[in-house]
Amino acid sequence: MRSVVRSAFCKAMTIQICCAKDYILVLGQLIDELIVITSGSVELVNDRGMVCRTFNFGSFFGEKCAFYKDQVSAVSYRARTDVEMLVLPRPVLLALLNAYDEFCEEVSEE
């Protein structure tokens, strides 16, 4: 079952490229997609402009869009290096979670 779910998610994702120093998600911006980093690194920048964390290959952010409608970001995400990401828009994410009940339960528990 996991391979079916994984395949469905991968088919629904699109590739996005960002150059170093580009902002991917800005403080106060609506969170409307799940983003998975496939290469490069992304910095989490707080409201004071300080880098608090670095995300690398396999890391993800924006998952709150699956649980909260009209959630805005409390931080910014900026490409530290050139970054390749897989992006899944909120409506598609919700449709996939609705289609795969077991996976949805696992995600909700974590």
C-alpha positions in Angstrom: 0.0 0.0 0.0 2.8 2.4 0.8 4.3 2.2 -2.7 0.9 3.1 -4.2 0.6 6.1 -1.9 4.2 7.1 -2.6 3.6 6.8 -6.4 0.4 8.9 -6.2 2.1 11.7 -4.3 5.2 11.7 -6.7 3.0 11.9 -9.8 1.1 14.8 -8.3 4.2 16.9 -7.4 5.9 19.4 -9.7 9.5 20.4 -9.8 10.5 23.9 -8.8 13.9 25.5 -8.9 15.1 28.4 -6.8 18.4 30.3 -7.0 20.5 30.9 -3.9 19.1 33.8 -1.8 15.6 33.6 -3.4 12.7 33.6 -0.9 10.5 30.5 -1.3 7.9 31.4 1.4 7.8 34.8 3.1 6.7 35.7 6.6 2.9 36.4 6.5 2.4 34.7 3.2 -0.4 32.1 2.9 0.9 28.6 3.2 -0.8 26.8 0.2 1.6 24.0 -0.7 3.8 21.3 0.7 7.4 21.6 -0.3 10.0 18.8 -0.3 13.7 19.6 -0.8 15.4 17.3 -3.4 18.7 19.1 -3.6 20.4 22.1 -2.1 19.5 23.7 1.3 16.9 26.2 2.6 17.2 28.5 5.6 14.4 29.2 8.0 14.6 32.9 8.8 12.6 34.3 11.8 10.8 37.6 12.1 14.1 39.3 13.1 16.0 38.2 10.1 18.0 35.6 11.9 18.7 32.1 10.4 17.3 29.6 12.9 17.6 26.4 11.0 18.8 24.9 7.7 16.8 22.3 5.8 18.6 19.8 3.4 17.7 16.9 1.1 14.5 15.2 2.2 13.4 17.9 4.5 9.9 19.5 3.9 7.9 22.4 5.0 4.4 23.9 4.4 2.7 20.8 5.7 0.4 22.9 7.9 -1.6 23.7 4.8 -3.1 20.2 5.0 -4.6 20.9 8.4 -5.3 24.7 8.5 -7.0 26.6 5.8 -5.7 30.1 5.2 -2.7 29.5 7.5 0.0 32.2 7.1 3.7 31.6 7.6 5.2 32.8 10.9 8.7 32.6 9.3 10.4 32.9 6.0 12.2 30.2 4.0 15.1 31.3 1.8 17.3 29.2 -0.5 20.7 29.0 1.0 22.1 27.4 -2.2 20.5 26.7 -5.5 17.5 24.4 -4.6 15.4 21.9 -6.4 12.1 21.1 -4.7 9.0 19.0 -5.3 5.9 21.1 -4.7 2.4 19.8 -4.0 -0.5 22.4 -3.9 -2.9 22.2 -1.0 -6.0 21.1 -3.0 -4.1 18.2 -4.5 -2.6 17.3 -1.1 -6.1 17.2 0.5 -7.4 15.1 -2.4 -4.6 12.5 -1.9 -5.1 12.5 1.9 -8.8 11.9 1.3 -8.1 9.1 -1.2 -5.8 7.2 1.1 -7.3 6.9 4.6 -4.5 4.9 6.2 -1.9 7.4 5.1 -4.1 10.3 6.3 -4.4 8.7 9.7 -0.6 8.3 9.9 0.1 11.9 8.9 -2.5 13.1 11.5 -0.9 11.2 14.3 2.6 12.6 13.7 
